[in-house]
Amino acid sequence: MKTRCAIVLASLVAMLPSGCNVEMEHMAQPTAGDADAGADTRAGAQGNTAPTRFTEAANAAVAKALPLADPQDFEDAQRGFVASDPDFVVKNATGDTISEARAYAFVTGDAPPSVNPSLWRQAKLNSVHGLFQVTDGVYQVRGYDVANMSLIRGSSGWIVVDPLTASETAAAALALARKHLGDAPIVAVIFTHSHLDHFGGIAGVLPEEDAQRGIRIIAPRSFVEEATSENVLAGVAMGRRASFMYGMPLERSARGHVDTGLGKAPVRGTFGILEATEVVDRTGQELTIDGVRFEFQFVPHSEAPTELTFYLPEHKAWCGAEIVSHTLHNLYTLRGAKVRDALAWSGYIDEAIERFGDAEVVFASHHWPVTGNARVLDYLKKQRDLYRFLHDQTLRLANAGLGPEEIAEAVELPSTLRTAFANRDYYGTVSHNTKAVYQAYFGWYDGNPAHLDPLPPVEAAERTVEAMGGGGEVLRKGRVAAERGEYRWAAMLLNQLVFAEPENKDASEALAGVYDQLGYQAESGPWRDVYLTGALELRRGVQGGGPNIAAAAGLLSHLPAGEFFDSLATRLDAAKADGKQVAINFIFSDLGETHVVTIENAVLHHRQRDADPAAAATVRLTRDFLVQLATGQAGLREMIFSDDLAVTGSRLELLSFFSLFDKSDGHFPIVTP
């Protein structure tokens, strides 16, 4: 009986949500590379081509147009320096290096021809790492992770703000701080928002047993729900796309990954989460934490589904969380997510100016602080107007009849905004953010009937290639476009050929070479990584595997059962389920919850209620045991003999139920059909 049950639960585990989309097993090991020599024509370590004269000219034009030698940001990034470990290396539980200073040692001096010089400048700034004093009693550890950890001194201990992505990097960052600031206890933790890089490392600074001793955990309303759900329903696809956005398979080199724009790179450590003991749900809410007065601002549906900022009146310091950064942020993120509200985002920054306009310093979840009231206000106003400008100008042009691609091509920031480095396209871009504003108001359809029901990509490509005179002619035209430096046009042509003739190696290599040049020219770290990862996959096939669920055990253990079943519903194979009707009871003994899951009309429904006596089968288990199965902590033997698992009713019906679901591992192609 339990052997059959083991088979059923093995199927169940295979369909668990994929966890956080930035934790991918195929992330390249951090390896430093040499800067390109201008005359170098050799292929890079991953087969990528040398920058062409067109790329060199484009990047030289960027260098000429911007005051790259302006020292202000470098002075700000170094201000308050306390200490660093220039040789720091952080490893995960399996011994893999997940963060180290030397991985980006090549980011020095002038930009090589294969990197946009503006992005290179940002990469140099993000390479500054160590412990820094923001203002009296406020410190940050930067450069150990893609985000910052902030520390605020209370009367008896430390208040930790945003404990990074992984427990390993969080522990290393805290160790650096304690080495130089003393070994005071952690008295409270603040999670500013629901993105993994700002809470996932909680176990590295506050093990769960310590949290149970009354440590205060402050977070915005619906924090756990948003933190666990954002990537659950679409987690597989998001994870696959994240490997492109963050250049996970790329080597760290001047022809590979150099920076995300927000920081160096996501890390591959162990994730966790804790529920809040106190919730921030309104602007103006005040708390005194270990003798320090906080005034909170609630800013949901801005950079994250739920988010807060806070002001420290006695310090005249505002923590802007992630609604302000030293980059244009994403209104739409390339990994995939719900579009963010540009108008609300701008409004929150304006509200902060009104409420906290006497601030002498702004610090945030990424990058470096800005100090001095005049500079703070100038910075905040330009960040505020950045998002409002994109919102308003997108709608102005949409109301004039332009579609999203036309708007993206037409919108340019005014001189006062585009010359501010904090508004540059290092992470988000004007191009894809205007499309996000358009999508938020109008959706995917631009009003052109030809775009209402287009052919799918492969059929459209095959017919297009045929109409252009066949594959040989399209390849010739694509190569000619590339030889002229018309890379965007060459990419459109050659992409059609790759989808029409996926076995055509010449077409794949030609398109990969075009993607190399587009990546080298990109100011945005994610755009660069997307192009270069696409080039790598054209040359070597789909890279790596799916997410490493084991690392997310601490996160999955807080996943509400209802969200698991929502995820299961998105994996129901409609063709297999057509005509099927079944009900299954799931009883979670540790949660005290019973969920009745039904399938009819090829749709899965679930309700938390009493068990259905007419259900085909009943599965009794614990959520903790389900997490152990999902993360490999429990195997076949445990499934057979565990007291945490039992099945009554028809096992055949239960097996039939589980056979209706897809088991996607996220190992699907993107740049080929």
Helices and strands as residue ranges (DSSP letters): H 2-14, H 53-65, H 72-78, E 81-83, E 89-91, E 97-100, G 101-104, H 117-126, E 130-135, E 138-142, E 149-153, E 158-161, H 167-181, E 186-190, G 196-198, H 202-205, H 208-211, E 216-220, H 223-229, H 235-245, E 278-280, E 286-289, E 292-298, E 308-312, E 317-319, H 342-355, E 361-363, E 370-371, H 373-399, H 404-410, H 415-418, G 421-423, H 430-442, G 449-451, H 457-467, H 471-483, H 487-500, H 505-521, H 525-540, G 549-552, H 553-556, H 561-569, H 574-577, E 582-588, E 593-600, E 603-608, E 617-621, H 623-630, H 636-641, E 645-649, H 651-658
